[in-house]
Amino acid sequence: MLNHDRRRFLSNTAAALAATQLGMLGSAKGLMPRMEGELSSLGRATEWLNSPPLTAAGLRGKVVLIDFCTYTCINWLRTLPYVRAWAAKYKDQGLVVIGVHTPEFAFEQDLTNVRRAVKDMRVDYPIAMDNPYTIWRAFNNQYWPALYFVDGQGKIRHDQFGEGDYEQSERTIQQMLTEAGIGGIGRDLVSVNGRGIEAAADWDNLKSPENYLGSDRTENFVRGVDATPARLRLNQWALSGAWTVERGAIVLNKAIGRIAYRFHARDLHLVMGPAARGASVRFRVLIDGQPPGAAHGLDIDDQGNGRASEQRLYQLIRQPEPIADRQFEIEFLDSGVAAFAFTFG
């Protein structure tokens, strides 16, 4: 999160939790024109999904929404229901939504992984692959998610960093379409009910910030011979087993290996997957030493059993109220898993 060019933005009440870490920049509120030619950078996308290549010249006269994303980012995933709804609602009225997929992790550069994720997430609008961060730098962007609202003259009229302000964003789309001469836009707003990993965070109960597991950016890692103490302090984590701690991830060399994490949030997610393509790693989750039961997430059953067969974000815990400090443990029954980051919601 502290990497200068690769910072995620946590918004709303969670922002207070992460503000000192992120060095947050404010978004430009209102319709404030900028003319910097950022759309021309689309011509340097490394690949396009759901569309032939799009260019600034071809988009002239169109209202364009640029959405910087990376498919494991929980903050982006929670904005996706809105962006998907806007793309569907205003497509026939001239709005062009373009996702710019700028990867955070190396495996997110893999076109096969991104293609699968786009299909699973029901994204049918154009996606520009931006593996070398060319488009990212042209927009001087620093966040996932980041929305840039571009009018028919190619001017950026508004930007929105992080989750929230959905009404203002849609009002901006409506205003730019009206200015472009499109009639009958109306003032109704989309009605969105995010589900699964796309559900809005429980901000009032969120006391655990995102944490990376590689040596470059991790925080609150507890070392020691007994690497899974019975009771960690809030937001501390520990390992047991034969792990290699790499700069960007931890990799399990032999079965059995465990990660323990003390957290306070409704949801717990882990970005992970098999280190080798085509492999599959069995795992089991406990919460406070017991099977999760009703607190299980989408990717495990009520006994905590799951399998990691893809490199992606896994929802492991979605607990009912009351939300309290809980001890999470995941035990991998097979070797070869790579774990990258915990996120919460």
C-alpha positions in Angstrom: 0.0 0.0 0.0 2.9 2.3 0.6 4.5 1.6 -2.8 4.6 5.0 -4.5 2.9 4.0 -7.7 0.7 1.2 -6.4 -1.5 2.5 -3.5 -5.0 1.4 -2.9 -7.5 3.8 -1.6 -9.8 2.9 1.4 -12.7 5.3 1.7 -15.5 6.3 4.0 -15.0 5.5 7.7 -12.2 3.1 6.9 -10.2 6.0 5.6 -9.4 7.1 9.1 -7.8 3.7 9.6 -5.4 4.0 6.7 -5.0 7.8 6.1 -1.5 8.0 7.6 -0.3 5.0 5.6 -1.8 6.1 2.2 -0.9 9.8 2.1 -4.3 10.2 0.5 -4.9 12.7 -2.3 -8.3 14.4 -2.6 -10.4 13.9 -5.6 -11.4 16.9 -7.8 -15.0 17.7 -6.9 -17.3 19.3 -9.2 -16.9 19.7 -13.0 -13.4 21.0 -13.3 -12.0 20.7 -16.9 -8.5 19.4 -17.5 -7.1 19.1 -21.0 -4.0 16.8 -20.8 -4.5 14.3 -23.7 -4.7 11.3 -21.4 -7.0 9.4 -23.7 -4.2 9.2 -26.3 -2.4 6.7 -24.0 -5.1 4.1 -24.7 -3.2 3.5 -27.9 -0.5 1.9 -25.9 -2.6 -0.8 -24.2 -0.9 -4.2 -24.4 -4.1 -6.0 -25.1 -7.9 -5.4 -25.3 -10.7 -7.6 -23.9 -14.3 -7.3 -25.0 -13.5 -4.8 -27.7 -11.1 -4.0 -30.6 -8.6 -1.4 -29.7 -10.1 2.0 -28.8 -8.3 5.3 -29.6 -8.7 8.9 -28.5 -9.7 9.8 -32.1 -12.3 7.1 -32.2 -13.8 8.3 -28.9 -14.1 12.0 -30.0 -17.6 13.2 -29.2 -18.2 10.3 -26.8 -18.7 10.6 -23.1 -16.1 8.2 -21.6 -15.7 6.7 -18.1 -12.2 5.4 -17.4 -12.0 2.9 -14.5 -8.6 1.9 -13.2 -8.8 -1.6 -11.8 -7.0 -4.7 -10.9 -9.0 -7.8 -10.4 -8.0 -8.8 -6.8 -8.6 -5.3 -5.3 -11.5 -5.5 -2.9 -12.0 -1.8 -3.0 -12.5 -1.9 -6.8 -14.7 -5.0 -6.5 -17.1 -3.2 -4.2 -17.4 -0.3 -6.8 -18.0 -2.8 -9.7 -21.8 -3.1 -9.3 -22.1 0.6 -9.9 -19.8 0.8 -12.9 -21.4 -2.3 -14.4 -24.9 -0.7 -13.9 -23.8 2.6 -15.4 -22.3 0.8 -18.4 -25.6 -1.0 -19.1 -27.9 1.9 -18.4 -26.1 4.6 -20.5 -24.5 2.5 -23.3 -27.2 3.3 -25.8 -27.1 6.9 -24.9 -23.5 7.4 -25.7 -21.5 6.5 -22.6 -18.3 4.4 -23.2 -17.0 2.7 -20.1 -13.4 1.5 -20.3 -11.7 -0.5 -17.6 -7.9 0.0 -17.5 -6.5 -3.1 -15.8 -3.2 -2.1 -14.3 -1.9 -5.1 -12.3 -0.8 -4.9 -8.7 0.6 -8.5 -8.5 2.7 -10.3 -11.1 0.0 -12.9 -11.7 -2.5 -10.2 -12.6 -0.4 -9.5 -15.7 -1.4 -12.9 -17.1 -4.0 -12.5 -19.8 -5.5 -15.9 -19.1 -6.1 -14.9 -15.4 -7.6 -11.5 -16.3 -9.8 -13.0 -19.1 -11.2 -15.5 -16.6 -11.8 -12.9 -13.9 -13.5 -10.5 -16.4 -15.9 -13.4 -17.4 -16.5 -14.5 -13.8 -17.3 -10.9 -12.8 -19.8 -10.4 -15.7 -17.8 -7.5 -17.1 -18.7 -7.0 -20.8 -17.4 -3.4 -21.4 -14.0 -2.9 -23.0 -10.9 -3.7 -20.8 -7.5 -2.2 -21.7 -4.5 -4.2 -20.4 -2.0 -1.8 -18.9 0.8 -4.2 -17.7 3.6 -1.6 -18.1 1.6 1.2 -16.3 1.7 3.4 -19.4 -1.9 4.5 -19.2 -1.6 4.8 -15.4 1.3 7.2 -15.7 -0.4 9.2 -18.5 -3.3 9.9 -16.1 -0.9 10.5 -13.2 -3.0 8.0 -11.3 -2.2 6.6 -7.9 -5.2 4.5 -6.9 -7.4 1.4 -7.4 -10.2 2.2 -7.9 -10.0 5.5 -9.7 -12.7 6.9 -12.0 -12.1 9.6 -14.6 -15.0 11.2 -16.4 -14.2 12.5 -19.8 -16.5 14.7 -21.9 -17.0 14.7 -25.7 -14.1 17.1 -26.2 -11.7 14.8 -24.4 -11.6 16.9 -21.2 -11.5 15.2 -17.8 -14.3 16.9 -16.0 -14.4 14.9 -12.7 -12.5 12.2 -10.9 -13.3 9.9 -8.0 -10.7 8.0 -6.1 -11.8 5.1 -3.9 -15.3 3.9 -2.9 -18.3 6.1 -2.4 -19.8 9.3 -3.9 -21.8 7.1 -6.4 -24.6 9.7 -6.7 -22.2 12.4 -7.6 -20.5 10.2 -10.2 -23.8 9.3 -11.9 -24.9 12.9 -11.9 -21.7 13.8 -13.7 -22.4 11.1 -16.3 -25.9 12.5 -16.8 -24.7 16.1 -17.1 -22.0 15.3 -19.6 -24.4 13.2 -21.8 -26.9 16.1 -21.7 -24.2 18.6 -22.7 -23.3 16.2 -25.6 -26.9 16.7 -26.9 -28.4 13.4 -25.8 -32.0 13.9 -24.8 -34.1 12.0 -22.3 -31.3 11.3 -19.9 -33.5 11.9 -16.8 -32.4 12.2 -13.2 -33.1 8.6 -12.0 -30.2 6.8 -10.4 -29.3 3.2 -10.7 -30.3 0.9 -7.8 -27.5 -1.4 -6.8 -27.4 -4.3 -4.3 -23.8 -5.6 -4.3 -23.6 -9.3 -3.3 -20.8 -11.6 -2.3 -17.4 -9.9 -2.5 -19.1 -6.9 -4.2 -21.2 -6.1 -1.1 -20.4 -2.8 0.6 -18.1 -3.0 3.5 -19.4 -2.9 7.1 -17.5 0.4 7.7 -18.7 0.8 11.3 -17.1 -2.4 12.4 -14.0 -2.3 10.2 -10.9 -2.1 12.4 -8.4 -4.1 10.4 -6.6 -2.5 7.4 -5.3 -4.3 4.4 -2.0 -6.1 5.0 0.5 -7.5 2.5 2.3 -10.7 3.4 5.6 -10.3 1.4 8.6 -8.9 3.1 8.5 -5.6 1.2 5.3 -4.2 2.7 4.0 -6.4 5.6 3.1 -5.1 9.0 2.6 -6.7 12.4 4.2 -10.0 11.6 5.0 -12.0 14.8 8.2 -14.1 14.5 9.2 -16.9 16.8 9.6 -20.6 17.3 6.0 -21.0 18.1 4.6 -19.0 15.2 1.0 -19.4 16.0 0.5 -18.1 19.5 -2.8 -18.8 21.2 -3.8 -15.2 21.2 -2.3 -12.6 18.9 -2.9 -8.9 19.5 -5.3 -7.2 17.1 -4.0 -7.1 13.5 -1.0 -9.2 14.3 -0.3 -12.3 12.2 2.0 -15.3 12.4 3.2 -18.4 10.4 3.9 -22.0 11.2 5.4 -24.5 8.7 7.9 -24.4 6.0 7.3 -21.0 4.4 9.5 -18.9 2.2 9.0 -15.2 2.7 9.5 -13.5 -0.6 9.4 -9.8 -1.4 5.8 -9.9 -2.7 4.4 -13.1 -1.2 4.8 -16.0 1.1 5.1 -19.5 -0.4 4.5 -22.8 1.4 7.2 -25.4 0.6 5.8 -28.4 2.4 2.4 -29.5 3.8 1.2 -28.7 6.5 1.5 -24.9 6.9 -0.6 -22.3 8.8 -1.3 -18.6 8.9 -2.9 -17.1 11.9 -4.4 -13.5 12.0 -6.2 -11.5 14.7 -8.7 -9.3 13.0 -11.8 -7.1 13.6 -14.2 -7.0 10.6 -17.2 -8.6 9.1 -15.3 -9.9 6.1 -11.9 -11.4 5.8 -10.4 -12.1 2.3 -7.0 -13.6 1.3 -5.4 -13.0 -2.1 -3.7 -16.3 -2.8 -3.5 -19.2 -5.3 -1.3 -22.1 -6.4 2.2 -21.1 -7.3 2.1 -23.4 -10.3 -0.5 -23.2 -13.0 -3.0 -26.0 -12.9 -2.2 -27.0 -9.3 -4.8 -27.1 -6.5 -4.2 -26.6 -2.8 -6.6 -27.9 -0.1 -7.1 -25.8 3.0 -9.2 -25.5 6.1 -10.3 -22.4 8.0 -10.9 -22.0 11.7 -12.2 -19.0 13.6 -11.5 -18.9 17.4 -10.3 -22.5 17.0 -13.6 -23.7 15.7 -15.1 -24.4 12.2 -16.7 -21.1 11.0 -20.3 -22.3 10.7 -22.5 -19.4 9.8 -19.4 -17.1 9.6 -18.0 -18.9 6.5 -17.3 -16.9 3.4 -18.2 -17.7 -0.2 -15.1 -19.8 -0.8 -15.4 -22.3 2.1 -18.1 -24.5 3.5 -19.5 -24.2 7.1 -16.7 -26.6 8.2 -14.1 -24.3 6.8 -13.0 -26.5 3.9 -11.9 -25.0 0.7 -9.6 -25.4 -2.3 -7.3 -22.8 -4.0 -7.1 -23.6 -7.7 -6.8 -20.0 -9.1 -4.8 -16.9 -8.2 -7.4 -14.5 -7.0 -9.1 -13.0 -3.9 -10.9 -15.6 -1.7 -13.6 -14.6 0.7 -13.0 -16.8 3.7 -15.1 -15.1 6.5 -18.3 -13.2 6.4 -19.5 -13.3 10.0 -22.9 -12.3 11.4 -23.2 -9.7 14.2 -21.9 -9.0 16.7 -18.5 -8.2 15.2 -15.6 -8.6 17.6 -11.9 -9.3 17.6 -11.5 -12.9 16.2 -8.7 -15.3 15.7 -8.5 -16.5 12.1 -6.4 -19.5 11.1 -6.0 -21.2 7.8 -4.2 -24.5 7.4 -3.0 -25.6 4.0 -3.0 -29.4 3.6 -0.9 -29.3 0.4 2.3 -27.5 -0.5 2.7 -24.9 -3.2 0.3 -22.1 -2.2 1.4 -18.5 -2.6 -0.4 -15.9 -0.3 -0.2 -12.2 -1.1 -2.5 -10.0 1.0 -5.3 -9.9 3.5 -8.1 -7.5 3.0 -11.2 -6.8 5.1 -14.7 -5.4 4.8 
